Each structure stands twice: as C-alpha cells, then as structure tokens.
Amino acid sequence: MPASPPRTEPSAPRSARPGGAPPDLAAVWSVITEMYEGYTAGDRARIDSYLDPEATIWDSDTSELLLGKEELDRVREARPTSGGGPAESGLTAYGQVIDIFGDLAVARYWLRVDFHTAPSVLARNTAVLQRARSDGPWLIVHLHEDIDGTP
C-alpha cells in the first residue's frame, strides 16, 4: 500500500537544499500551478506557454517518452473526449519541494485529480525547469507523471 501523501493545503514552496531564493521558488511553483489552471480552463495555448517546445514528458496516459510538442499533441488528440470516461472536477498541486541550481530548477510535488463520479487519483510529479536568462521566465523542459493511486 502506498504511503500517505502529504496534506493538501497550499503552502509556500520549500527547498530540500540551500540555493533557492524565495522569489525564485515562488516563480517556479507559479509555472506549475498556472499550467494546471490552463489545463482546467481547457486552454492548451496557456499550458504550452509554460512548456519548452522540445520538452520531454513521461505522460501518465502513455508508456512512451514524449519528445517535444508534436508528440505531446499526438497523445492529446488520442485522449477520449467528453463521455469517454469520468469527468474531472478539479486538480490540486501540493506538497512541493523545489531546488534551484543556477538556471535549472527541480520541482517535486503531488497532483490530486478529482472526478465528478469516480474516486480521486494521486500522481507524483517531477518537473525540471530552465530559465533562459537570469531575469527570464522559467520553462518546463521535462515533466514526469507517475500515478500513485487513490488518496
């Protein structure tokens, strides 16, 4: 049986090691949470604005490593449309631990996916982000989703 995930109340990003200034930790966490806000709004352009076009993704819906936006779009198009499964009622990202190494960041967090007519599902996620310039935006260059079960 999987270990219980941490509590789901929003909290400030924390770091496992020294090196991340609070504004950078918050900026990285904002990329993650805003990407999921775009997902719940059905706004693919908003989601993609947080992803490097060449990002690699271990998507929970496929066993292959997705290489870039073209392959991600192929998986997106193959997903069931409405009526093809339980409808999601919300996403909650929480329990974040973020480390920053110069212009690279590693974010680990839980994602709870709630459904209208089915039990919630938990996913453990790891995102690697890169900042192109010291004052530039953070973009996800790798995302790994791992379904852990139900809470």
C-alpha positions as CSV (number, residue, x, y, z in Angstrom):
1,M,0.0,0.0,0.0
2,P,1.5,3.4,-0.9
3,A,2.5,5.8,1.8
4,S,0.0,8.6,2.6
5,P,0.8,11.7,0.6
6,P,1.4,15.0,2.5
7,R,-1.5,17.3,3.4
8,T,-3.2,19.1,0.5
9,E,-3.4,22.7,2.0
10,P,-1.5,25.2,-0.1
11,S,1.9,26.1,1.3
12,A,4.9,28.1,0.4
13,P,7.4,26.2,-1.8
14,R,10.2,24.7,0.2
15,S,13.7,23.6,-0.8
16,A,15.4,20.3,0.1
17,R,18.8,22.0,0.0
18,P,20.1,25.6,0.1
19,G,20.2,27.6,-3.1
20,G,16.8,28.8,-4.0
21,A,15.8,32.4,-3.1
22,P,12.1,32.7,-2.1
23,P,11.2,34.7,-5.2
24,D,12.7,32.1,-7.5
25,L,11.0,29.2,-5.6
26,A,7.7,31.0,-5.9
27,A,8.2,31.7,-9.6
28,V,8.9,28.1,-10.3
29,W,5.8,27.0,-8.3
30,S,3.8,29.5,-10.2
31,V,4.7,27.9,-13.5
32,I,3.4,24.6,-12.2
33,T,0.2,25.9,-10.8
34,E,-0.6,28.2,-13.7
35,M,0.0,25.4,-16.1
36,Y,-2.7,23.3,-14.3
37,E,-5.0,26.3,-14.2
38,G,-4.7,26.4,-18.0
39,Y,-5.5,22.7,-18.1
40,T,-8.7,23.1,-16.1
41,A,-9.7,26.0,-18.3
42,G,-9.1,23.9,-21.4
43,D,-6.6,26.5,-22.6
44,R,-3.9,24.5,-24.5
45,A,-2.0,27.6,-25.5
46,R,-1.7,28.7,-21.9
47,I,-0.5,25.2,-20.9
48,D,2.1,25.3,-23.8
49,S,3.3,28.7,-22.8
50,Y,4.9,27.0,-19.7
51,L,6.5,24.2,-21.7
52,D,9.7,24.3,-23.7
53,P,8.7,23.3,-27.3
54,E,11.3,20.5,-27.0
55,A,10.3,19.3,-23.5
56,T,10.3,15.6,-22.8
57,I,7.3,14.2,-20.9
58,W,6.5,11.0,-19.2
59,D,2.7,11.4,-19.5
60,S,0.6,9.1,-17.3
61,D,-1.6,8.2,-20.3
62,T,1.2,6.7,-22.4
63,S,4.2,4.4,-21.8
64,E,6.5,6.2,-24.2
65,L,8.7,9.2,-23.5
66,L,7.2,12.1,-25.4
67,L,9.8,14.2,-27.3
68,G,8.6,17.7,-27.9
69,K,5.3,19.4,-28.5
70,E,4.4,17.4,-31.7
71,E,4.4,14.1,-29.8
72,L,2.5,15.6,-26.9
73,D,-0.1,16.9,-29.3
74,R,-0.4,13.4,-30.8
75,V,-1.2,12.0,-27.3
76,R,-3.6,14.8,-26.5
77,E,-5.5,14.2,-29.7
78,A,-5.9,10.5,-28.8
79,R,-7.4,11.1,-25.4
80,P,-11.1,10.4,-25.0
81,T,-13.4,13.4,-25.4
82,S,-16.3,14.1,-23.2
83,G,-18.2,10.9,-22.4
84,G,-15.1,8.8,-22.8
85,G,-14.5,8.4,-19.0
86,P,-15.2,10.1,-15.7
87,A,-15.2,13.9,-16.0
88,E,-12.6,15.7,-13.9
89,S,-13.9,18.2,-11.3
90,G,-10.5,19.6,-10.3
91,L,-6.8,19.4,-10.0
92,T,-4.8,20.3,-6.9
93,A,-1.0,20.5,-6.9
94,Y,0.6,20.5,-3.4
95,G,3.4,19.2,-1.2
96,Q,6.0,20.9,-3.4
97,V,9.8,20.6,-2.8
98,I,11.8,22.8,-5.2
99,D,15.5,23.1,-5.6
100,I,17.3,25.6,-7.8
101,F,20.7,25.2,-9.3
102,G,21.5,28.4,-11.1
103,D,19.2,28.4,-14.2
104,L,17.9,24.9,-13.5
105,A,15.1,24.0,-11.1
106,V,13.7,20.7,-10.0
107,A,10.2,20.6,-8.6
108,R,8.7,17.6,-6.9
109,Y,5.0,17.6,-6.0
110,W,1.8,15.7,-5.7
111,L,-1.1,16.3,-8.0
112,R,-4.6,15.2,-6.9
113,V,-7.1,14.7,-9.8
114,D,-10.7,14.8,-8.6
115,F,-13.6,13.4,-10.7
116,H,-17.3,14.0,-10.5
117,T,-18.3,10.4,-10.4
118,A,-15.1,8.4,-9.6
119,P,-12.5,8.3,-6.8
120,S,-9.7,10.9,-6.9
121,V,-6.3,9.8,-8.2
122,L,-2.9,10.9,-7.0
123,A,0.1,11.5,-9.2
124,R,3.7,12.0,-8.1
125,N,5.3,14.6,-10.4
126,T,8.8,15.8,-11.1
127,A,9.4,18.8,-13.3
128,V,12.7,20.1,-14.5
129,L,12.6,23.8,-15.4
130,Q,15.2,26.0,-17.1
131,R,15.5,29.8,-17.2
132,A,17.0,31.2,-20.4
133,R,18.3,34.4,-18.8
134,S,18.7,35.4,-15.1
135,D,15.6,37.6,-15.4
136,G,13.7,35.4,-17.9
137,P,10.8,33.1,-17.4
138,W,11.1,29.5,-16.2
139,L,10.0,26.9,-18.7
140,I,9.4,23.2,-18.1
141,V,12.0,21.1,-20.0
142,H,11.0,17.7,-18.6
143,L,7.9,16.5,-16.8
144,H,7.4,13.1,-15.2
145,E,3.9,12.0,-14.1
146,D,3.6,8.8,-12.0
147,I,0.1,7.7,-10.9
148,D,0.3,6.6,-7.3
149,G,-3.2,5.5,-6.6
150,T,-6.2,6.9,-4.7
151,P,-5.9,9.1,-1.6
